[in-house]
Structure formats: structure tokens, C-alpha cells
């Protein structure tokens, strides 16, 4: 068994060395120029999905598409650009958006690897960044954008990060967020039904689902939306 594993390891190392020989030398662009190049690609084709992380954080996927179009290997339908609204007010506005998208991409990548503690730390940094930005004057401009363009704003991206943070905290059991209810006796299998006190002048009890129980709890805490 040991010999078979050794042969497989040696074969894998040989394949890796041959791949390096065939690929030749590799160069890594410095962080500063790479960030500028990434922002150019982000402007070329803004992304509002985490699945398109390459386009937002590094540009490899977007660059491949550009090259395939230039080589004639990929062809898109002809279309007319009717641009009436600027998404980004200035360079700083773009940089803030790019920073948020990169943070979302890093968090999504850590979650995909199951590195939940790393994802939590990244989300904490992102929340601190958002706390510094949430009163920025540019956000008032973003509120006036058409709805379909708001997904390319910094507030939209940080909202998605906060949504991801809920799942991260769930995975790590980092919550204090325990709701108790009185379970209604029932026979057989089926969805759990709870008994909840109804508001009003006369006391009464109503039957509800677990979702309705949770919503009622948060309404009592002052979250009415």
C-alpha cells in the first residue's frame, strides 16, 4: 500500500514539473497596477453576482472574455448603448465600490472553502468599512439612481456582505438571536405548529408557523419592517 502511494505521489510530482516546463515562466503583476487593471475591467463590465467573482477580483474571467471576442471565438448580438445615468460620480466612488466587491468576493471564496472563521474575520473588517461609509454624501446620490443600477453601488454590496454574515455566524454558532414558543400537540409527521398569544383588548391564542412566531418576536423587539 505504501509503495502504491509513493508511486502515485512521484507520478503527480512528475506531471507538475512537466506542466511547469510547458507553461514557461509566470509573472505576477504588482498589487498597485493590478488594482488599476481590475478597476478598468470592472468598469468595462460591472458585475452584481458573486458567481462572477473573477471579473470583480482580479479580472481573469473578464479578460478571457475580452480576448475571445477579439480573436473572433465569441460573438455577442449587436446592441445600442443608451447610457443616460452615471453610476460612479468620480474615481473615489469607483474605488469604494471596487473595495466592497473585492471584500464580498474574498468572503464568498472563504465560505466556499468552508473556512468559516476566516470568513467571519473578513466580514468584520467589511462591517467596519461600512460603518465608516454609511453616512458618506455619495450614498444620497446612489439613492436617486434607477433601481436596476443600484446593485452597482457600495451600499448594495455591503448589504450582501451583511446577509452573508448571518450565514457565517450561524455556521459558527455565534448567536445569542434564542426564540422560544409553545408547541401545539399534534399527531404524526408534519410542520410544527405553535400557540401564540394574540394582541388586542381580549386575551386570545392563535396557531402559527415557526416563521410567524419569529416575525412576532422581532416585532416585539421594535423591528416592524
ABEGO torsion letter per residue (X at the ends): XAAAAAAAAAAAAAAAAAAAAAAEBBBBBBAAAAAAAAAAAAAABBBABAAAAAAABGGAAAAAAAAAAAAGABBBBBBBBBBABBABABAAAAAAAAAAAAAAAAAAAAAAAGBAAAAAAAAAAAAAAAAAAAABAAAAAAAABBAAAAAABAAAAAAAAAAAAAAAAAAAGBBXXXBBBBBBBBBEBEBBBBBBBBBEABBBBBBBBAAAAAAAAAAAAGBAX
